[in-house]
Amino acid sequence: MPQRRKYFKVFSIVLICSLLLIFLLYEAAELTSKPSFCATCHFMEPYVEDWKTSSHANVTCTDCHFPPGMKSKLKGKFTAASMVINYFTGVYKRSKPWAEIEDASCLRSGCHATQQLNKDLLFKQNIHFNHDSHLNNLRRNKKLRCTSCHSQIVQGEHMTVTETTCFLCHFKDQGGEQSMDDCTWCHSAPVAKSDTIPKYDHSFVNLRRIECSSCHGPMVVGDGGVLENRCSFCHAEIGKLAKFADAEFMHKMHVTEHKVECANCHLEIQHKSIARTEDIFPDCQECHKTPHQAQFDLFSGAGGKNVKDHPNPMFTAGLNCQACHIYHESEFGMSGKTVASGESCERCHGAGYARLYSQWENNMRGKIGIVEIGLEVVNSKLNNNDIPIQTVNKTRKLLNDAQYNYQLVKTGNVVHNVAYSDELLLKAYGSIREILETIGADTSLPSIKLFNTTKPSNCQNCHYGQESRIVEAFGIQFDHAQHIRNKDLKCLTCHTHKISHGETIASREMCLSCHHSQEETHCVKCHQVQTHFYDGTIEIADETLPDYMYEAEIECTECHANDDGIISKTEAQDCSKCHDDEYNDMFVGWQAEVKEKISNINTQLENIIYYDLDRGDRQKIDSIKYGIEKIEEDKSHGAHNYLLISKLLSQYQSELKNIN
C-alpha cells in the first residue's frame, strides 16, 4: 500500500509538471505569436511599425508568415526560435531579416477567397487589373506568386503593390513601341462623359484606332537590367554565380520557389512619358544638327523674359514632338513627313482643326510684323547720337528682353503655343512703347488694341483669335467680340465639354432672354439679313428697293413687340393693330405666294443636271441657289419686303425657264 501511494504521488507530480510545461509552452507559443513579441528584436521594429498602419493591421504576423496547418505552424515556430537565438548570439548582423509568404497564407479561409481572383479590379489612376490572369496563367513563361507584386516592405508600407514589378514584366525587352491594345490592357482612354470632363476627349482617337505612342511617344524610362554585383548582396559563394546568365533558372529560383523582390536584382523601370523628362528631344542629332530649343521653350511655355510660364496643354498632358511631327512614317523610308501642318491636328482631333492652325498663323503674322517694325524703329532711334548715353543704357535691358521674346516666337513657331506666343509679343510690344516714351521719340506705332486683350482661358490655348470671328447662329449673325471682349462672357456659357468637345449648348431662347430684355434693342446687330431686306439693300438685289414701311420710318419693334414690350414673332392678326382687317388677309396671301414660288423654284433646281450645263448657266444656278438661301434665311416669307422678294423670285423663275 505505501508503495502504491508513493507511485501515485510521483505520477501526480509528473502529471502536474507535464501540464504546467504544456501550459507554459502554450503560453509561450501564444506570446511569441503576437506582433509585440516580434518587436522585441530591434531590427524588427521598422517592420512592425509599418505593419501597424497597413491594410493588414488587424492580422497577426503568424497568420501570414505561417502557412495554414499544424506542420507549417511548428516549422514556423522552429524558424522563429532560431531567429531569436541568432538575435541574442549576434548572428543576425550578418544578414537582414528575411521572410517568404506562401500563397496559401493569402488564400486561407477568412482572408482572400480564391473565387474573388477572377474579378476585374480598378487599381489607382484608372488602371484595370485581374488577379486570375496573373496568378493562374504563366506570365512571360514564369509562375508568379502573390508576393511577386505585393511587397512586404515598399517605401514604408507593408504588403503593398510594387508597381516597379508591374513595369518590369510589361515593359522590359518588349521591342518597339507599345500598341494601343497593349496600353488598353490596363488603361481606358479618357473620354468625355456626363459626369467627367477629361483634359482631352479621346473619343476620336478610339474611333480611328490611333496608337497611343503616336502622340505620347515612348512611355518607358530605364531598361530594368541586372548588375552582377547585386548577387553579392545575398550570396557569398562564387559558385552560385555560375548561372547568372540563365534567366529561366534565376527566375524559377528567386520568383517561383522563393520570395525575392524583383527590385532586389533589377534596375528600376519607370512608366511615364519621356515628354516629362529631359529626353523630350528625339535622338535626331545623327541626321539633323539644328537644335530645337526655341520650339521646346514655346511648347513648354517657359523661357520668356518677364512673362509668366504658360505651357501648351499638350505638353502638360505628356505629349512629345512626334505627336504632331510624324517621323519618317512612310512606306518610302526616309522620305516620310517631318513638318507638321494643319492636317496633323486633324489626325487626332478630327475635321476642322486645320482651320484653327491657319487661324493661329494668320492672327499672329500681323502681330509679329508690328513688333518687328517696332524693334527696327527703336534700334534706329537708339543709334541716334542726340540721345544721352545714360538714357541708351537705361533702355538697353528692355530692348534686349523685347528682342529675345520676339526671336523666341519667330524661331519657335507660334503654332507650338499660340497663347504664350501672344503674351511674349505683347510684352515685347509694351517694352518697345516704354523705350520710345523714355527717349522721347515722337513715333506712331499701331495701337496695342490690335493685340488680343481678352483674359486667358483654357479654351484660348487652342481657339486663339475666336474673339474676332463672326459666325451664324440660329439664322442670325453672332459676333464673338461683342460677347467675349465687351460683355466678358465665358466660353462655357454657350459651349460644353460634357457632350462632346466644344458642343454648343446655347439656344435661341437663351440669346433672347438677354437681348430682348434690354430697354434699347439694336436689331441690326443680330438680324442683318432681315434688316437689309427691310431697307432694300440686300446683296442679292441689283437695285435698292426698300419696303414702304421702312420709308415711313416704322421701327422693327413696332411690329415685333407686344403690349408688354416682349419681342416676338409677328402673326397676320398683328397687322390689324394699325391697319384694317383686310391687311390680315393680305399678309397671309403674301406669305402663301412666296412659299409657293420658293417651292416651285426648288423643284426645278432639283430636276436640273448641274454638270451638264455650261459655265455661264452654272453661275446662274449658283446665284439663284444663293438668293433662295438668303430669302429663306430672312424667314418672313415676304413680310419684310414683299415687293423686293416677289421681284427676285419672279426673276429666278424667268432665268430658270431660259436655262431649261
BELCOR-V42788 format. One record per residue. SS is DSSP state (hx for helix, st for strand, lp for the rest). PHI is phi in whole degrees, -180 to 180 (999 if undefined). OMEGA is omega in radians with two decimals (NA if undefined). Layout:
# BELCOR-V42788
SS,PHI,OMEGA + SS,PHI,OMEGA
This chain:
# BELCOR-V42788
lp,999,3.08 + hx,-57,3.14 + hx,-64,-3.12 + hx,-66,3.11 + hx,-63,3.13 + hx,-62,3.11 + hx,-62,-3.12 + hx,-65,3.14 + hx,-65,3.11 + hx,-64,3.14 + hx,-61,-3.13 + hx,-64,-3.14 + hx,-64,3.13 + hx,-62,-3.13 + hx,-63,-3.13 + hx,-64,3.12 + hx,-62,-3.14 + hx,-64,3.13 + hx,-64,3.12 + hx,-64,3.12 + hx,-65,3.12 + hx,-61,-3.14 + hx,-62,3.14 + hx,-65,3.10 + hx,-64,3.13 + hx,-64,3.14 + hx,-64,3.11 + hx,-64,3.12 + hx,-63,3.13 + hx,-67,-3.13 + hx,-63,-3.11 + hx,-75,3.10 + hx,-88,-3.09 + lp,-86,3.12 + hx,-57,-3.13 + hx,-61,3.10 + hx,-69,3.13 + hx,-60,-3.08 + lp,-75,-3.14 + lp,-68,3.04 + lp,-85,-2.97 + hx,-65,-3.13 + hx,-75,3.08 + hx,-92,-3.05 + hx,-58,3.13 + hx,-60,-3.14 + hx,-66,-3.13 + hx,-67,-3.14 + hx,-64,3.10 + hx,-67,3.11 + hx,-63,-3.08 + hx,-62,-3.11 + lp,-104,-3.09 + lp,-91,3.09 + lp,-71,3.13 + lp,-105,-3.07 + lp,-63,3.13 + lp,-93,3.14 + lp,-112,-3.14 + lp,-72,-3.07 + hx,-57,-3.03 + hx,-70,3.11 + hx,-64,3.13 + hx,-98,-3.03 + hx,-78,3.03 + lp,-111,3.09 + lp,-62,-3.13 + lp,-59,3.09 + lp,108,-3.10 + hx,-65,-3.12 + hx,-61,3.14 + hx,-68,-3.13 + hx,-67,3.12 + hx,-64,3.11 + hx,-63,3.13 + hx,-66,3.13 + hx,-64,3.13 + hx,-65,3.12 + hx,-63,3.14 + hx,-63,3.14 + hx,-63,3.13 + hx,-66,3.10 + hx,-68,3.10 + hx,-63,3.11 + hx,-60,3.12 + hx,-61,-3.12 + hx,-65,-3.09 + hx,-74,3.11 + hx,-89,3.11 + lp,85,-3.13 + hx,-65,-3.07 + hx,-59,-3.09 + hx,-65,-3.08 + hx,-81,3.14 + lp,-155,3.12 + lp,-81,3.12 + lp,-59,-3.08 + lp,-138,3.13 + lp,-147,3.07 + lp,-121,-3.12 + lp,-95,3.13 + lp,-76,3.07 + hx,-59,-3.12 + hx,-61,3.10 + hx,-66,-3.14 + hx,-70,-3.03 + lp,-96,3.14 + lp,-67,-3.12 + lp,-58,3.12 + lp,90,3.12 + lp,-109,-3.08 + lp,-103,-3.08 + lp,-68,-3.12 + hx,-62,-3.08 + hx,-68,3.12 + hx,-83,-3.06 + hx,-71,-3.10 + hx,-93,3.13 + lp,-89,3.07 + st,-75,-3.13 + st,-115,3.05 + st,-109,3.12 + st,-80,-3.08 + lp,-64,3.12 + lp,58,3.05 + lp,57,3.13 + st,-102,-3.14 + st,-88,-3.09 + st,-150,3.07 + st,-137,-3.11 + hx,-66,-3.01 + hx,-58,-3.09 + hx,-69,-3.12 + hx,-96,-3.08 + hx,-94,-3.07 + lp,-96,3.09 + lp,-120,3.08 + lp,-73,3.07 + st,-110,-3.04 + lp,57,-3.14 + lp,64,-3.14 + st,-129,3.11 + lp,-86,3.13 + lp,-95,3.05 + lp,-119,3.10 + hx,-56,-3.07 + hx,-80,3.02 + hx,-66,3.13 + hx,-108,-3.13 + st,-92,-3.06 + st,-82,3.13 + st,-73,3.12 + st,-137,3.10 + st,-138,3.09 + lp,49,3.08 + lp,80,3.12 + st,-114,-3.07 + st,-121,3.13 + st,56,3.10 + st,-114,-3.09 + st,-72,3.09 + lp,-94,-3.05 + hx,-66,3.13 + hx,-62,3.07 + hx,-66,3.10 + hx,-59,-3.07 + hx,-66,3.12 + hx,-62,-3.12 + hx,-72,-3.00 + hx,-82,-2.98 + hx,-122,-3.09 + lp,-72,3.06 + lp,55,3.13 + lp,-74,-3.14 + lp,81,3.13 + lp,78,-3.12 + lp,-81,3.07 + lp,-71,3.09 + lp,-82,-3.14 + hx,-62,3.13 + hx,-61,3.12 + hx,-61,-3.11 + hx,-67,-3.07 + hx,-77,2.95 + lp,-58,-3.07 + lp,-108,-3.03 + st,-114,2.91 + lp,-95,3.14 + lp,-63,-3.09 + lp,-62,3.08 + lp,-129,-3.13 + lp,-71,3.07 + lp,-129,-3.08 + lp,-62,-3.07 + lp,-113,-3.13 + lp,-137,3.11 + lp,-126,3.14 + lp,-72,3.10 + lp,-63,3.06 + lp,-141,3.14 + lp,-79,-3.07 + lp,-90,-3.11 + hx,-57,-3.12 + hx,-68,3.11 + hx,-63,3.11 + hx,-63,-3.12 + hx,-63,-3.10 + hx,-86,-3.12 + lp,56,3.13 + lp,-77,-3.12 + lp,-63,-3.13 + hx,-58,-3.08 + hx,-68,3.11 + hx,-62,3.14 + hx,-104,-3.02 + hx,-85,3.12 + lp,67,3.11 + lp,-60,-3.12 + lp,-115,-3.09 + st,-127,3.05 + st,-119,-3.07 + lp,102,-3.09 + lp,-115,3.10 + lp,67,-3.12 + lp,-68,3.14 + st,-117,3.09 + lp,-91,-3.06 + hx,-63,-3.11 + hx,-70,3.09 + hx,-70,3.14 + hx,-63,-3.09 + hx,-69,3.07 + hx,-64,-3.10 + lp,-116,-3.03 + lp,-109,3.09 + lp,-98,-3.08 + lp,-80,3.14 + hx,-64,-3.10 + hx,-61,-3.12 + hx,-75,3.11 + hx,-94,-3.06 + lp,-64,-3.10 + lp,-102,-3.12 + lp,-57,-3.08 + lp,-83,-3.13 + lp,-87,-3.05 + hx,-61,-3.12 + hx,-63,-3.13 + hx,-66,-3.09 + hx,-63,-3.14 + hx,-72,3.11 + hx,-63,-3.10 + hx,-72,-2.99 + hx,-95,-3.09 + hx,-101,-3.04 + hx,-74,-3.04 + lp,-91,-3.14 + lp,-137,-3.13 + lp,-89,3.06 + lp,-127,-3.12 + lp,-67,-3.09 + hx,-57,-3.09 + hx,-68,3.09 + hx,-67,-3.10 + hx,-109,-3.02 + st,-88,2.96 + lp,-71,-3.02 + lp,-73,2.95 + lp,-112,3.09 + st,-103,3.12 + st,-105,3.13 + lp,-161,-3.12 + lp,-71,3.09 + hx,-69,3.09 + hx,-65,3.12 + hx,-100,3.10 + lp,-127,3.11 + hx,-72,-3.10 + hx,-92,-3.11 + hx,-59,3.11 + lp,-73,3.06 + lp,-63,-3.13 + lp,-80,-3.08 + lp,-108,-2.98 + lp,-64,-3.12 + lp,-65,-3.12 + lp,-106,-3.04 + lp,-109,-3.06 + lp,-92,-3.08 + lp,-79,3.10 + lp,-73,-3.10 + lp,-121,-3.09 + hx,-65,-3.13 + hx,-63,3.12 + hx,-64,3.12 + hx,-67,3.13 + hx,-62,3.10 + hx,-66,-3.10 + hx,-60,-3.14 + hx,-83,3.09 + lp,68,-3.11 + lp,-140,3.04 + lp,103,3.13 + lp,-72,-3.13 + lp,-91,3.07 + lp,60,3.09 + lp,-127,-3.12 + lp,-64,3.13 + lp,-58,-3.14 + lp,-147,-3.08 + lp,-68,3.02 + lp,-65,3.13 + hx,-56,3.11 + hx,-69,3.10 + hx,-69,-3.12 + hx,-66,3.10 + lp,-81,3.07 + lp,93,3.12 + lp,-78,3.14 + lp,-114,-3.00 + hx,-58,-3.02 + hx,-72,3.05 + hx,-59,3.12 + lp,-110,3.13 + lp,-93,-3.07 + lp,-82,-3.02 + lp,-71,3.00 + lp,49,3.14 + lp,-86,-3.07 + lp,-155,3.09 + lp,-69,-3.13 + lp,-98,3.03 + hx,74,-2.99 + hx,-71,3.13 + hx,-87,-3.11 + lp,-64,-3.05 + lp,-73,3.12 + lp,-122,-3.11 + lp,-98,-3.13 + lp,-75,3.12 + lp,-145,3.10 + hx,-59,3.13 + hx,-65,3.10 + hx,-63,3.11 + hx,-66,-3.06 + hx,-68,3.13 + hx,-59,-3.14 + hx,-111,-3.01 + hx,-97,3.14 + lp,99,-3.08 + lp,-61,3.09 + lp,108,-3.09 + hx,-74,3.08 + hx,-64,3.11 + hx,-65,3.10 + hx,-62,-3.14 + hx,-57,3.14 + hx,-66,3.14 + hx,-63,3.09 + hx,-58,-3.08 + hx,-63,-3.10 + hx,-66,-3.12 + hx,-66,-3.03 + hx,-86,-3.08 + hx,-60,-3.14 + hx,-66,-3.11 + hx,-70,3.06 + hx,-62,3.13 + hx,-63,3.13 + hx,-63,3.13 + hx,-65,3.13 + hx,-61,3.11 + hx,-64,3.14 + hx,-61,3.13 + hx,-66,3.11 + hx,-64,-3.14 + hx,-64,-3.11 + hx,-63,3.14 + hx,-61,3.13 + hx,-66,-3.12 + hx,-68,-3.10 + hx,-70,3.11 + lp,-82,3.12 + lp,-75,-3.08 + lp,-67,-3.11 + lp,-76,-3.11 + lp,-87,-3.14 + lp,-58,-3.11 + hx,-62,3.12 + hx,-64,3.13 + hx,-67,3.12 + hx,-61,-3.14 + hx,-64,-3.13 + hx,-64,-3.08 + hx,-94,-3.03 + hx,-61,-3.12 + hx,-66,3.09 + hx,-58,-3.13 + hx,-66,3.14 + hx,-62,3.13 + hx,-66,3.14 + hx,-64,3.12 + hx,-64,-3.14 + hx,-64,-3.13 + hx,-63,3.10 + hx,-63,-3.10 + hx,-67,3.11 + hx,-61,3.12 + hx,-71,-3.07 + hx,-64,-3.11 + hx,-80,-3.04 + hx,-75,3.13 + lp,75,-3.01 + hx,-57,-3.07 + hx,-68,3.08 + hx,-72,3.09 + lp,-175,-3.00 + hx,-68,-3.13 + hx,-66,3.12 + hx,-67,3.11 + hx,-60,-3.14 + hx,-65,3.12 + hx,-65,3.11 + hx,-66,3.13 + hx,-68,3.12 + hx,-63,3.11 + hx,-67,3.12 + hx,-63,3.13 + hx,-63,3.12 + hx,-62,3.12 + hx,-65,3.13 + hx,-63,3.12 + hx,-63,3.14 + hx,-65,3.12 + hx,-63,-3.12 + hx,-63,3.11 + hx,-69,-3.12 + hx,-64,-3.10 + lp,-88,3.09 + lp,71,-3.12 + lp,-82,3.12 + lp,-92,-3.08 + lp,-127,-3.14 + lp,-93,3.06 + lp,-117,3.08 + lp,-53,-3.07 + lp,-63,3.10 + hx,-66,3.13 + hx,-66,3.08 + hx,-67,3.14 + lp,-89,3.11 + lp,-67,-3.10 + lp,-115,3.12 + lp,-78,3.11 + lp,-72,-3.14 + lp,-60,3.08 + lp,-148,3.11 + lp,-63,3.14 + hx,-64,-3.08 + hx,-66,3.12 + hx,-57,3.12 + lp,-110,-3.05 + lp,-89,-3.12 + lp,-72,-3.13 + lp,89,-3.13 + hx,-63,-3.10 + hx,-65,-3.13 + hx,-102,-3.06 + lp,-92,3.03 + st,-114,-3.10 + st,-124,3.10 + st,-102,3.11 + st,-138,3.13 + lp,58,3.09 + lp,80,3.14 + st,-129,-3.13 + st,-80,3.13 + st,-117,-3.13 + st,-101,-3.13 + hx,-62,-3.08 + hx,-61,-3.13 + hx,-61,-3.05 + hx,-91,-3.07 + hx,-84,-3.08 + hx,-78,-3.00 + hx,-81,-3.08 + lp,-107,3.13 + lp,55,3.13 + lp,-79,-3.11 + lp,-80,-3.12 + hx,-57,-3.06 + hx,-73,3.02 + hx,-68,-3.08 + lp,-112,-3.10 + st,-122,-3.13 + st,-144,3.01 + lp,-103,-2.98 + lp,-72,3.12 + lp,-91,2.98 + lp,-154,-2.98 + lp,-59,3.06 + lp,75,-3.13 + st,-57,3.13 + st,-80,3.11 + lp,-109,3.11 + lp,-67,3.11 + lp,-120,3.09 + hx,-59,-3.13 + hx,-64,3.12 + hx,-63,3.12 + hx,-65,-3.08 + hx,-66,-3.12 + hx,-61,3.12 + hx,-96,-3.00 + hx,-69,-3.08 + lp,-85,3.08 + lp,-99,-3.12 + lp,-80,3.14 + lp,-65,3.13 + lp,-112,-3.07 + lp,-100,3.10 + lp,-103,-3.03 + hx,-63,-3.01 + hx,-65,-3.12 + hx,-62,-3.11 + hx,-108,-3.00 + lp,-101,-3.07 + hx,-70,3.14 + hx,-63,-3.14 + hx,-63,-3.13 + hx,-64,-3.09 + hx,-74,2.98 + hx,-68,-3.08 + hx,-66,-3.14 + lp,-91,3.02 + lp,79,-3.09 + lp,-106,-3.12 + lp,-60,-3.00 + lp,-64,-3.07 + lp,-82,-3.13 + lp,-94,3.14 + lp,-78,-3.13 + lp,-139,3.12 + lp,-81,-3.13 + lp,-139,-3.08 + lp,-70,3.06 + lp,-69,-3.07 + hx,-67,3.09 + hx,-73,3.07 + hx,-65,3.13 + hx,-64,3.11 + lp,-86,3.09 + lp,64,3.06 + lp,-85,-3.13 + lp,-77,-3.13 + lp,-57,-3.04 + hx,-68,3.14 + hx,-70,3.06 + hx,-103,-2.99 + hx,-96,3.11 + st,-107,3.11 + lp,-83,-3.07 + lp,-63,3.13 + lp,-89,3.14 + lp,84,-3.14 + lp,-83,-3.14 + st,-75,-3.11 + lp,-151,3.11 + lp,-70,-3.13 + lp,-86,3.08 + lp,-111,-3.08 + hx,-58,-3.09 + hx,-65,3.12 + hx,-70,3.14 + hx,-63,-3.07 + hx,-69,3.08 + hx,-65,-3.11 + lp,-119,-3.04 + lp,-116,3.06 + lp,-70,-3.11 + lp,-62,-3.11 + hx,-65,3.10 + hx,-68,3.09 + hx,-60,-3.14 + hx,-66,3.13 + hx,-64,3.11 + hx,-60,3.13 + hx,-64,3.14 + hx,-64,3.09 + hx,-57,-3.07 + hx,-64,3.13 + hx,-65,-3.13 + hx,-65,-3.13 + hx,-65,3.13 + hx,-62,-3.12 + hx,-67,3.14 + hx,-64,3.13 + hx,-63,3.13 + hx,-62,-3.14 + hx,-65,-3.13 + hx,-65,3.13 + hx,-63,3.11 + hx,-65,3.11 + hx,-64,3.14 + hx,-63,3.14 + hx,-66,-3.08 + hx,-87,-3.13 + lp,-89,3.07 + lp,-85,-2.96 + hx,-58,-3.02 + hx,-79,3.03 + hx,-89,-3.09 + lp,-87,3.03 + lp,-80,-3.02 + hx,-61,-3.11 + hx,-63,3.14 + hx,-70,3.09 + hx,-62,3.12 + hx,-63,3.09 + hx,-65,3.12 + hx,-62,3.13 + hx,-61,-3.14 + hx,-66,3.13 + hx,-66,3.13 + hx,-60,-3.14 + hx,-66,3.12 + hx,-64,3.11 + hx,-63,3.11 + hx,-59,-3.13 + hx,-68,3.13 + hx,-65,3.10 + hx,-69,3.11 + hx,-68,3.09 + hx,-63,3.02 + lp,67,3.13 + lp,-92,-3.11 + lp,54,3.07 + lp,103,-3.03 + lp,-66,-3.10 + lp,-76,3.10 + lp,-169,-3.04 + hx,-62,-3.07 + hx,-61,-3.11 + hx,-68,-3.10 + hx,-66,3.13 + hx,-65,3.12 + hx,-65,3.13 + hx,-63,-3.12 + hx,-65,3.10 + hx,-64,3.09 + hx,-62,3.14 + hx,-65,3.13 + hx,-64,3.13 + hx,-65,-3.14 + hx,-65,3.13 + hx,-68,3.11 + hx,-64,3.14 + hx,-69,3.13 + hx,-71,3.14 + lp,-66,NA
